[in-house]
Amino acid sequence: MKRLAALAFAAALLASPALAQDLPEGLPPLGVAKACKPPKDTVGGPMDAEAKALAKGLLPAWTGTETKPQALAKRMQALQVPGVSLAVIRGGKIVLARGWGIADMGTCAPVTADTLFQAGSVSKVVTATLAMQAVSANKHPLDADINWALARWQLPGNPAYPKERATLHRLLSHSAGVSNPDSAGYPPSAAAPSLLAILTGKGVKGQPVRVTGQPGTWAYSNGGYLVVEAALEDMTGESFTALAQREVLERAGMTRSTFAQPPASPLLEATAAGHHLGKPFADRFYNVAELAAGGLWSTPSDVARLLIALRASYNGSDQALLPQAAAREMAKVQASSWGLGLELKGQGPAFTFGHDGTRWGMFTRAFIHAESGDGIVVMANDFRGFDLADELIRAAALRYGWTSRQPRALASLPADQPIYLRGSMNEWGTTLPLRREPGRFVAEVQLPAGRHQFKLATADWDLLALGQADAAALKANGGTLRLGAPGTSITFQTDRAANWLVTLDKLETGRPRLTIAPR
């Protein structure tokens, strides 16, 4: 998965290696956090054997001789994530749904299984499902020019590729070359722009939506999904919100989900507030104008119901949501690791489909195994929820035998696997490799005076990304830190320009040691 302004944020948060303590650009104004007491365990939902096992079994991605499972409450405190909610799926059924912590640090309302979160790009699963319903009903061919379905506006092509067309197929698989609009969201006091205003770029921040890349080449695109939204509305004469509610949310049994901005009562009273490092947003959350790309409000249980319904269509056991052929097309690799509206991982019994989602102060991770029907949905009300979600997923993976999602021994890292120093000094690239020596990795790097942030990571970020595991700090003349995966970005502030020796060792412990010393 790809790991600061908002939907540059959605690509950015997950594509970025770091979540700095500094306020990200464009972050909504923060409010005041109350001194909320942790809710009793029973408030969030059933605290049965499954819930207890998951809540005490959180693990990092890489382990070793010093690794011990951590308690959820301790990890929430360390990551400053106020609240988290999950739904566990076994054999195509929800077997556990509950929340932990605080939904809004401004009111101290607790998280429960019924708390709604902004699901961000999980919205694209709904949009793709709607689009495939239209394809199945012969309203628009999957590989036809999308402009055939657009009545009030036409998608401008790229003059460099005059023969290429943006098709529904390419739009849903992020391979139409469509630009991204500004998607930071809008405070409740501000009027959100219309879809047409966003598409044309009139009266809004950012550029109009158009084909700027090479069609047929993968590049994650929120703009592409707005084009699909316009096409769906033009084909049906209905609003996207009403169409999605009737054709997907209701069919999938998602009774606590909506694309309304903001949600209407009584769902509004059950919404979580977005947070940054434990502080709630002054406006609680920002409304979203780009509905098809990121406007869904939902709960983990409802997102789980969507995945369960898609799997049933995929396997042909229940085609109420989609015909089997359409579901199979959605879950087929189209470009990179993506299907149509779905992120795909693994093969055979380990094959999963799902999606992540981010909005300001919110995070969602969701997937289901196509074969077994096992899966999980985790939603949190802080950006750092992605760390917490992964740790919860690893606890579930060990308990339920999801081998591809289980932690790995750091000492098992292949001997020929390159590791790079990636940070602000090299634009987070791979120009500073560490050389492997017996029992350690070493690099020499020349740094100017100033503040530097970095991680030690593989080229894809996914296999390994080592960061700072606690609040310890490097001194101006270097020092030693214990790292974790993923951890936060390592900060090194020095008052002198020098050549520095960077050493990474003790990988077998699962808590590798970073040493920085002047040469």
TIMARGU-92352 format. One record per residue: y, x, z of N, C-alpha, C, CB in turn. Coordinates in steps of 0.2 Angstrom, whole numbers, plus 5000, padded with zeros to 4 digits. Glycine has a CB too. Example, Ala and Ser with C-alpha at 12.3 -4.5 7.8 and 13.67 -1.06 7.14 Angstrom:
497250665039497850625039498450665039497850575045;498950645035499550685036500050645039499750705029;
end
This chain:
499450045000500050005000500650045000500049955006;501150024997501850064996502250055002502150044990;502350115005502750105011503550115010502550145017;508150065016508050065017508450005014507850095021;509549895012509649835008509049805007509949855002;508949745007508349695008507949705002508549625009;507849674997507249684993507149744990507149624988;507649784988507549854988507149864994508249904987;507249824999506949835005506149815005507249795011;506049765002505349745001504949794997505249674997;505149824992504849884989505049934994505149894982;505649944997505949995000505550005007506649995001;505449955011505249965017504449995017505149895021;504149965012503449985012503350045007502949925009;503850055003503750114999504050175003504150104992;504550165008504850215011504350245016505450195014;504350305017503950335022504250335029503850415021;504850305030505050305037505450245039505550365037;505450235045505850175048506250215053505450115051;506850235051507250275056507550235061507850305052;507750265067508050235072508750205070508050275078;509050235065509650215063509650145060509950265058;510150105060510150045057510150045050510850005059;509650015046509550015039510149985036508949985037;510350015030510949985026510749905025511050025020;511249865026511149795025510849755030510849785018;510649785036510349745041510749695044510149795047;510549635045510949585047511249595054510549515048;511749575056512049585063511549575068512749555064;511549615073511149605079511449565085510849675082;511049525088511249485094511049525100511049415094;511049485106510949515112510249495114511449485117;509849535116509149525119509149505126508649585117;508849455128508749435135508249485138508649365136;508249485145507649515149507049465149507949545156;506749455144506149405144505549435147506049385136;505249395151504649415154504049395149504549375161;503549445149502949425145502649365146502449485145;502549325141502149255143501449265145502149215136;501249225149500549225151500049225145500349165156;499549255146499049265140498849195137498449295142;498849145141498549075139499149045135498349035145;499749065135500249025132500249035124500949055134;499949095122499949105115499349075111499949185114;498849055115498249025112497649045116498249045105;497049025114496449045117496349115118495849015114;496249135124496049205126495349215127496549235132;494949205122494249205122493949275121493849155117;493349285121493049355120493249385114492249345120;493349355108493649385102494349405103493649335096;494749365106495449385107495549445112495849325110;495149445117495149495122494949565118494749485128;494349555114494149615111494649645106493449605107;494949605102495449635098496049665101495749575093;496249625107496849645110496849715114497149595115;496249735115496149795119495849855114495749785125;495749845108495449885103495849915098494849855101;496549925099496949945093496850025092497649935094;496750045086496650115084497050135078495950115082;497250195078497650225073497150235066497950295074;497450245061497050255055496550315055497550265049;496750365058496350425059496250445066496750485055;495650455068495450465075495150535076494950415077;494950555082494650615084494450615091495150675083;494350675093494050685100494450655106493850755101;495150655104495550625110495850555109496150675110;495550525104495750455102495450405107495550435095;495850365110495650305114495950245111495750315121;495550185111495850125109496450105114495250065110;496950075111497550055115497549975115498150085111;497849955121498049885122498549865118498149875129;498549795115499049775111499749765114498849695109;499749755121500349745124500749815124500249725131;500349865125500649935126500849955119500049985128;500549935114500749955107501349915105500149945102;501349855107501949815105502649845109501849745107;502549865115503049895118503249965115502849905126;502750005113502950065110503250055104502350105109;503050015100503349995093503949955093502849975088;504149925099504649885100504649815095505349915099;504049795095503849735091503849675096503249735087;504349625096504349575101503749525101504949535101;503549505095502949455095502549465089503249395094;501949445089501449455084500949395084501049515084;500749365079500249315078499749335073500649245077;499149305074498649325069498149265068498249385071;497749265063497249215062496649255059497449155057;496049255062495449285060495049235056495049315066;494749265050494349215046493649245046494649215039;493149205047492449235047492049185042492149235054;491749205037491349165033491749105030490749135037;492349115029492849065026493049015030492449025020;493049025037493348985042493749015047492748945046;494248985049494649015054494349015061495448985055;494249075064493849075071494349095076493249115070;494849115075495349135080496049135078495249205083;496449095081497249095079497649095086497349035075;498049145087498449145093499049195092498049165099;499449195097500049235096500149275103500649195095;500549325103500649365109501449385108500249435109;501749385114502449405115502949355114502549465110;503549375111504149335111504349325104504649365115;504449255102504649235096505449255095504549165094;505749245100506549255099506749285106506849185098;506949345106507249385112507949355114507249455110;508249315110508849275112508749215116509249265106;508149185116507949125120507349135124507849075115;506949185123506349205126505749155125506449205134;505849115119505249075117504649115115505549035111;504049095117503449135116503249125109502949115121;502849175107502449165100501749125102502249235097;501649075098501049045098500749045091501048965101;500149005090499849005084500248965079499148975084;500648915082501048875078501748905076501148805081;501948965078502548995077502649015069502649055081;503148995066503249005059503649075058503648955056;503449115053503749175051503949175044503249235053;504449215042504549225035504049265032505349255034;503649235027503149275024503249315019502649215022;503949325017504149365011503649355005504049435014;503449415003503049414996502449374996503049484994;502149355002501549315001501749254997501349295009;502449234997502649184992502349184985503449174992;502249244983502049264976501349234975502049334974;500949234980500249204980500349124978499849214986;500849094981500949024980501149014973501448994985;501649054971501949054964501449064959502549104963;501049114960500549124955500049074954500149194956;499849044960499448984960499748924956499248964967;500348914957500648854953500648874946501448854956;500848934944500848954937500148944934501049024936;499648964937498948954935498748884934498448994939;498948844939498848774938499148744931499148734944;499748774930500148754923499748774917500848784923;499448834918499048864912498448824911498848944914;498148804917497448764917497648694914497148764924;498248674915498348604912498648614905498848574917;498648664902498848684895499648664894498548634890;500048684900500748674899501048734897501048654906;500748794897501048854895500448904894501648884899;500348934888499848984888500049054892499749004880;499549084895499649134899499949194895498949164902;499749204889500049264885500549244880499449294881;500949184881501449164877502149194879501449094876;502649204875503249224877503549174882503749224871;503749194888504049154893504649114891504149194900;505049134886505649104884505449034881505949144879;504849024879504648954876504648904882503948964874;504548924888504548874894505248874897504048894899;505748914895506348914898506848874894506648984899;507148824898507648774894508348794896507548704896;508548814902509248824904509548894903509348794911;509048934902509249004902508649044898509349034909;508849094895508349134891508349204894508449144884;507749234895507649304898507849354892506949314900;508349394893508549444888508049504888509249474890;507849524882507349574881507649644881506949564875;507249694881507449764880507449784873506949804885;508149804871508149824864507749884862508949834862;507549924867507149974865506449954863507150024871;506249894865505549874864505649804861505149874870;505849794854506049734851505449694850506349744845;504849724849504249684848503849654854503749724844;504049684860503649664866503949604869503749724871;503549564872503749504875503549494883503449444871;503949464886503849454893503449384894504449444898;502749394895502349334896502249314903501649354892;501949254904501749234911501249284914501449164911;500749314909500249364912500649424914499849374906;501149454911501449514913501949494919501849534907;502249444919502749424924502349424931503049364923;501749394931501349384937501049444939500849324936;500949494935500649554936501049614937500049574931;501749594937502249644938502249704933502149684945;502149674927502149724921502549694915501349734919;503049654916503449634911504149674910503649564912;504249724915504749764914505449734917504849794907;505349684921505949644923506349674929505749574924;506949674929507349704934507349664940508149704932;507549694946507549664952508249644954507249704958;508449574956509049554959509149584966509149484958;509749574968509849584975509549524979510649594977;509149544984508849494988508849494995508049494986;509449514997509549535005509549465009510249565006;509649405006509649345010510349325012509249355016;510449275015511049245016511049215023511249185011;511649225027511649195034511749125033512249225038;511549085039511549015039512248985037511348985045;512849025038513449005037513649005030513949035041;513349045026513449055019513049015014513349135017;513348995009513048955004512648994999513548904999;511948984999511549024995511649004987510749014996;511649054983511749044976511149004973511849114972;511348974967510748944963510348994960511048894958;509748964958509249014954509649034948508648974952;509948994944510349004938510849064939510648944935;511249054945511749104946511349174947512149084952;510849174951510449244952510249264945509849224957;509949224941509649254935510249274930509249194931;510749244930511349264926511749324929511749204924;511749324935512149374939512849354940512149444935;512949294939513649264940513749244947513749204935;514349274950514549254957514049274962514549184957;513649324961513149354966513149434966512449324964;512949454971512849534971512249554967512749554978;512349614964511749634960511849624953511149614963;511349644949511449634942511049574939511149694938;511149544933510749494931510049514930511049464925;509549464929508849474928508749484921508449414931;508449534919508349554912507749604911508949574908;507549614905506949664904507349724903506549644898;507249774908507549834908507049894907507949854914;506349884909505849924908505449914902505449924914;504849954901504449944896503949894897504050004894;503949834894503449784895502749814894503549724890;502249794899501549824899501549874903501449844892;502049904906502049954911502149924918502550014910;501749944923501749914930502349934934501149924934;502749894937503349904941503449844945503949934937;503349844952503449794956504149754955503349814963;504049694953504649654951504749584955504649644944;505249574959505449514962505749474956505849524968;506149504952506449464947505949434942506849514943;505449464941504949424937504649364939504349474936;504649354946504449294949504949244949504149304956;505549264949506149214948506149184941506849244949;505949224936505849194929505349144929505749254924;504749154933504249114933504449044937503649144937;504849054942505148994946505548954941505549024952;505948984937506348944932505948914927506848994929;505448944925504948914920504648854923504448964917;504348864929504048804932504448744933503748824939;505048754935505548704936505748674929506148724939;505848714924506048684917505448644914506248734913;504848664915504248634912504148564916503648674913;504248564922504048504926504648454928503748524933;505248484927505848444929505848434937505848374926;505548474941505548464948505748534951504848454951;506048524957506248584961505648624963506648574967;505648694963505148734965504848714972505348814965;505348704977505148684983504648624984505748664988;504848574980504448504980503848524976504848454976;503848554971503248574967502748614971503348614961;502948664974502548704979502248664985502848764981;502648624987502448584993501848534991503048544996;501948504986501448454984500748484981501748404979;500848534976500348564972499948614976500548584966;500248654981499948704984499848694991500248774982;500448694995500448685002500048625004501148685005;500148575002499748515004499048515002500048445001;498848534996498148544994497748594998498148564987;498148645000497748695004497748675012498148765003;498048625014498148605021498648645025497448615024;499148665022499648715025500248665028499948765020;500048635033500548585036501148615040500148535041;501048675041501648715045501948765040501348745051;502048745034502348795029502848755025501748825025;503348795022503848765018504248815015504348715023;504548795009505048845006505748815007504848834998;505848765011506548745013506848795017506448675017;507548805015507948855018508548825021508148905013;508548825028508048835033507548785033508348855039;507048795036506548735037506848675041505948765041;506648625039506848565043506548555049506748495038;506848515054506448495060505848455059506948455065;505348465062505248505068505048575067504748465073;504948595061504748665060505248715062504548675052;505848695061506448745062506348765069507048705061;506248715074506248735081505648785083506148675085;505148795078504548835079504648905076503948795077;505248915073505248975069505449035074505848975064;505149095072505249155075505949185072504749215074;506249225076506849255074506749325072507449265080;507049355067506949425065507249475070507349435058;506949525071507249575076507249645073506749575082;507649695076507649765074507649805081508249785070;507049835082506949875088507049835094507449935088;506849775094506849735100507449695101506849775106;507949695096508549655097508549605092509149695096;508649535093508649485088509249485084508549415092;509149455078509749455074510249395076509549435066;510849405076511349365078511249295075512049385077;511049285069510949225066510249205066511149225059;509749235070509049225070508749255064508949155071;508949225058508649245052509049235046507949215050;508949265040509349255034508949205030509549315031;509349155027508949115022508849155015509449055020;508349125012508149165005508349114999507449175006;508649144994508749104988508249114983509449124985;507949174983507349184978506749164981507349264977;506649094980506049064983505349084981506148984982;505249094974504649104972504449174973504649104964;504949224975504749294976504649304984505249334974;505049264988505049274995505249225000505449334996;505249164998505549105002505049075007505849064998;504449085007503949045011504049065018503249065009;504049005022503949005029503248985031504548965033;502949015035502248995037501949025043501749015031;501349005045501049035051500349075048500748975055;500149115052499549155050498949105048499249195056;498849055052498349005050498448975044498248945056;499048955042499148925035499048975030499848895035;499349035031499149085025498449095025499549155027;498049095030497349095030497049045026497049105037;497348985027497048925023497148935016497348855026;497748965014497848975007497349025004498549005006;497149075008496649125005495949095005496649185010;495849055010495149015010495148975004495048975017;495648935002495648894997495548924990496248844997;495948984990495849024984495149054983496349084984;494849074988494149104988493649054986493949134995;493748994989493348934987493348924979493548874991;493948924976494048914969493748974966494848914967;493849034968493549094965492849094965493749154969;492449064970491749064970491448994967491549064977;491948954965491748884962491448834967491248904957;491548844973491248804978491748744980491148834985;492348754978492848704979493448714975493148694987;493548674969494048694964494648644965493748694957;494748624971495348574972496048614971495348544979;496048674972496648714972496748734964496748764977;496248764962496248794955495548794952496448864955;495448784946494848794942494548864943494848784935;493948874944493648934945493848994940492848934945;493948974934494149024929494849054930494148994922;495249004932495949024934496049074940496448964935;495649054945495549094951495249164950495149054957;494749164946494449224944494949274940493849214939;495449244936495949274932496449304937496249234927;496649264942497049294947496849354951497249234952;496149354952495849404956495549464952495349374961;495749464946495549514941496049574940495349494934;495849634941496349684940496749684933496049754941;497349674934497849664928498249734926498249604928;498549754932498949814931498949854938499649804929;498849914938498849954944498249924949499549954948;498449904955497949874959498149804960497949904966;498449774955498649704956498349654951499349694955;498149594953497949544949498549504947497449494953;498549434947499049394946499249364953498849334941;499849394956500049364962499649394968500049294962;499149434967498749454972498649534972498049424971;498649564978498449634978497749644979498949674984;497449684975496649694976496449754978496449674968;495949754982495749824985494949814986496049834992;494649874985493949884986493549854980493749844992;492849864981492349844976491749814979492149894971;491349774976490749744978490949704985490249794980;490449714990490649674996491249695000490049695001;491549744998492249765001492849744997492249845001;492749704992493249684987493649624991492949654981;494349634992494749594995495349574991495049615002;495649514992496249494988496749474994496149454982;497349474993497849454997498549474996497649475004;498949485000499649504999500049525006500049454995;500449575005500949585011501549555010501049665012;501949545015502649515014503149545019502649445015;503749555017504249585021504949545020504349655020;505249525025505949505025506349545031506049425026;506949535031507349565037507049545043508049555036;506749595047506449585053505849545054506949545057;505449545048504849505048504349545044504849435045;503649545045503149575042502549535042502949645044;502149535036501549495035501049535032501649425032;500449535034499849575030499249525030499649635033;499049505024498449455024497949475018498849385022;497349465020496849475015496149435017496649555014;495749425012495149395013494649435008495149325011;493949445011493449465007493149415002492849505011;493149424996492949374991492249354992493049394984;491749404994491049384995490949355002490649454994;491149385007490849365014491349305016490849425019;491949305014492449255017492749275023492049195018;492649345025492949365031493649395029492549425034;494149385034494849415032495249405038495149375027;495849415038496349415043497049405040496349485048;497449375044498249375043498549385049498449295040;499049435049499449455054500149455052499249535056;500549415057501249415056501649435062501449335054;502249465061502649495066503349485065502449575068;503749485070504449475070504849545071504749425074;504649595068505049665067504749705062504949695074;505149745058504849785053504249825055505449835051;504249845061503749895063503049855064503849925070;503049785063502449745063501949775058502649675061;502149815053501649835048501149885052501949875042;501449935056501049975060500549935065501450025065;500849885068500449845073499949805069500949795077;500049775063499649745060499049785058499949715053;499149845055498649895053498149905059498849955050;498449915065498049935071497649875073498549955077;497849815073497449755074496949745069497949695074;497049755063496549755057496049805058496949765050;496149865061495649915062495249895068495949985063;495549855073495149835078494649775076495549805084;494849735071494449685069493949715064494849635065;494149765060493649795056493049825059493949855052;493149855065492649885069492149825072492849925075;492549775074492149725077491749685072492649675081;491949675066491649635061491249675056492149585058;491349735056490949775051491249785044490249745050;491949775044492349785038492449865037493049755038;491949895034491949965034492550005030491249995030;492749965025493249995021493949995025493349965014;494049955030494649955034494549985041494849875035;494050025042493950055048494250125049493150065050;494450145055494750215055494350265053495050225062;494550325051494150385049494350445054494350395042;493850485054493950545058494350595054493250585060;494950615057495350665054495050725052495950675058;494550745056494250815054493850805048493750835060;493750745045493350735039493750735033492950665039;494450745034494850755028494550805023495550775030;494450785017494150835012494550905012494150805005;494150955011494451025011494851035005493851075011;494751005000495251014994495750964994494751004988;495850924999496450874999497050905001496250815004;497550904996498250924997498650885002498650934991;498950925007499450885011500150915010499250895019;500650875010501350895008501850885014501550865002;502350925014502850905019503350865014503250975021;503450805016503850755012504450725016503350705009;505050745014505550715018506250715014505650755024;506750715019507450715016507650775012507950695021;507250835014507450895011507150895004507150955015;506750855002506450854995506350784992505750894995;506850734994506850674992506150634993507050664985;505750654998505150625000504650644995505250555001;504650694991504250714986503650754988504650744980;503350784983502750834984502850904982502150804980;503450924983503650994981503551044986504351004978;503351024992503251074997502451065000503751065003;501951094997501351084999501151135005500851104993;500751115009500451155015499851185012500351115021;499751255013499151285011498651285017499351365009;498051275015497551275020497251345022496951235018;497251355029497051415032496451395037497551455035;496051435039495551415044495851375050495151475046;495651315051495851275057496551255056495751315062;496951265051497651235051497851235044498051285055;498451205043498851195037499551235038498951125034;499751265033500451305034500851305028500251385036;501551295030502051305024502651335027502251225022;502951365022503651405024504151365020503651475022;504651345023505151305020505851325022505051225022;506351325018507051345019507451285020507351395013;507751285026508151225027508851235029507851185033;509351205027510051215029510151185036510551185024;510751205039510851165045510951095044511551205048;510751055049510850985049510250945051511050965041;510250885049509750835052509250825046510050765054;508650835048508050825043507550775045507750895041;507350735041506750685043506150695038507050615043;505550695040505050705036504350685039504950785034;503850675035503150665037502750715033502950595035;502150725036501650765032501150715029501250815037;501050715023500650665019500350685013501150605018;499850645011499550655004500050624999498850625004;499850634993500250624987500350544986500050644981;499850504988499850434988500150394994499250404986;500250434999500550405006499950365009501150355005;499450335005498950295008498450325012498650255003;498150385009497650415013497850445019497350475008;498450475019498650505026499450515026498350575027;499750495031500450505032500550515040500850435030;500650575042500650595049501450595051500350665050;501550555056502250555059502250565066502550495057;502850555069502950565076502550515080503650575078;502150535085501750485089502150455095501150515090;502650495097502950465103503750485103502650505110;504050485109504750495109504950565110505150455114;504550615110504650685111505150705105504050725111;505550755106505950785101505950855100506650765103;505950875094506050945092506750975094505850965085;506751035097507351065098507651105092507251125104;508251125093508651155087508351215085509351165089;507951245089507551315087506851295085507651365092;506651235084505951215083505651195089505651275080;504951195089504551175094503851145092504951125099;503551105096502951075095502951005096502351105099;502550965092502550895093501750875092502950855088;501550815095500950785093501050735088500550765099;500650725083500750675078500250625078500750715071;500450575074499950515073500050485066500050455079;499550445065499550415058499550335059498850435054;500150305056500650335052501150365056500950285048;501350345062501850365066502550355063501750445067;503150375066503750375063503950435060504250345069;504550435057504750495053504950555059505350485049;504750615057504850665062505650685061504450725061;506050695066506650715065506750785068507150665069;507050825064507250895066507950915064506750945062;508350925070509050935069509151005071509450885073;509451045067509551115068510251135066509051165064;510551185070511251205069511251275065511651215075;510751295062510751355058510251345052510551415062;510451375046510051385040509551435041510451395034;508951425040508451475041507851455037508251485048;507351505037506651495034506251475040506351555030;505851425039505451395045504751395043505751325047;504351415048503651415047503351345050503251475050;503051305046502751235048502051245048503051185043;501751225054501051235055500751165058500851295060;500151145055499851085057499151105059499851035051;498951095065498251115067498051055072498251185071;497451075075497051025080496950955077497551015086;496750955070496650895067495950865070496450905060;495550905073494950875075495050825081494450925077;495650835085495750795091495950725089496250825095;496150715082496450645081497250645082496050595084;497450695086498150695088498450765086498250685096;498450775079498650845077499250875079498650845069;499350935080499950965082500350995077499751025087;501050985077501451015072501851065076501950955069;501951125073502351175076502851205071501951235079;503451205073504051225068504351285072504551175067;504351345068504651405071505051445066504051455074;505551475068505951515063505551575061506651535066;505651595055505351655052505751715054505151655045;
end
